[in-house]
């Protein structure tokens, strides 16, 4: 049972951005705009609008959602409002080494907001299964960041938090039953969380809420993110020497 009030409904159909719409390097927010959970043009957004939408759809706790929304508007917005593209300001909240976005060009004020199809394909090819585990995601991030300028400490922590949120929000359990079971074909996973590649193809590639996704299985707060970041940090230490030797 999903802890959110999210359901696919006729009031929030997916519609891609059109000319004049504002979009960010963040697929989570772009998908919210593409489905109309926040204004579809992505402009003049308030922190309250953002906080309520990410709680409703992605199951973030009120405290965590408030920190992210108000922090983003404060850092990147103006006059208490935010256009999604404001979040593309390089090295403010956005950072190099994104899983599916190219790095900002030298001297550019804003980073790319369009998904790089080659980077998305590299991510999906990390495993030969129809899902990615947390280790798979970590391996993909280590490989991606090895080809980018180094991140400073805070950016590194943020990137790990972003990675963990993918698992917290879109992860399904290997022992799941019903509709979720058809998304993951590996019966040996037990109760481990994994993310179906079909979810990532739609959420990252098309910036839409995935077909077959019924909302997160649990609420994600600061405690869950801190635990996830620590787990990713441990796995990263194991994966980094492998990437360096390639």
Steps between C-alpha positions, in 0.01 A plus 500: 500500500642832400533761779424781256172620361639448149306307240512521122190700413336682212558837667878470463576356156855518375573768244859591403629853533425739217681811379516759777472251786770507764677175589785400728771230512280326762279227348288487817386861465473487122271199528283684752462784250438265208215341698360828635571441869671838482425760229583341166700799381740456793498872578444716808490203735482546875674282754162399635388372158819300461489356850139388474553338161810300594328381816189394309672324210840386630415432864759726659440590862368851569828605663721365220275641226498841669879507525543414132230736371580805709873442462472481121292817476733685738817395314381528141178702493419868529235681700373177652427347159685252282505410133612140457784607270644705788609167648731450201733774628833318499652403834226661707278196554579329168835322469710316242502122485124459461388150408311610188592863433817626334735719702475876470735632233797701616391853583128430459267644766237231456529124466312295239144407593435248222574136572802360316377177330848346503542555874155352562592195294827461692305507826252237386781281367664486842327168560381218276179460701170690461573700814778695673600436859648764729843357423429528127395864541809573708725334243340709227551819697864419577567435131319816393677723750839356409463674163397837651676771700521398866214597730560680827384335821150648514434423133614144556257460789218653295569266208480200734174631642359533148601142428339369816177688425466304176504179699278631781234631262502249214639189663290184502574193708614181336242318709220730385174356379237620257581763239847575645601136460468519122756782487786298650565149374771396749350281774832477686485862622290427805397819675769724349394826332583536132387749235344362180676632191161575348444754778832670431446508124177695547587713803849600387462466124153650456461685833169329565370297793553137402225269387444232762634714784250542783699745711782428745463213745604714796552859608852638460637739758839621615567178691449283192714728283787508749493121525496472122786744449714306747425175320586654163824641643606152611416349163674786320827421678477144366409606145745787450815282475323282239422803283852639540651172379293490181 
